[in-house]
């Protein structure tokens, strides 16, 4: 339900790598359009939300939250999401209900040491 989209997030994609002058590269992030204030719902992921059967018959789980909202055409697994001072990597993105109107994402919070 649209009324369930209570969280405002920003979606970003990586910019092309830039040489750092020391033989390495740095990478920055840029907001994708539209980025600021995208409204979604964020809920903790349960094992049932995340389980899938791999080719070997073992159970594989990924993600920490489920994000649902109106479909954003630029969101993919290379995208990150910013919310409340936290950064989340998008680990899965599907067209929820396959109508092009809503999306369901799995995301993992990035923790810095």
Secondary structure, 3 states (H helix, E strand, C coil): CHHHCCEEEEEEEECCCEECCCCCEECCEEECCCCCCEEEEEEECCHHHHCEECCCCCEECCCCEEEEEECCCCCCCCCEEEECCEEEEEEEEEEECCCCCEEEEEEEECCCC
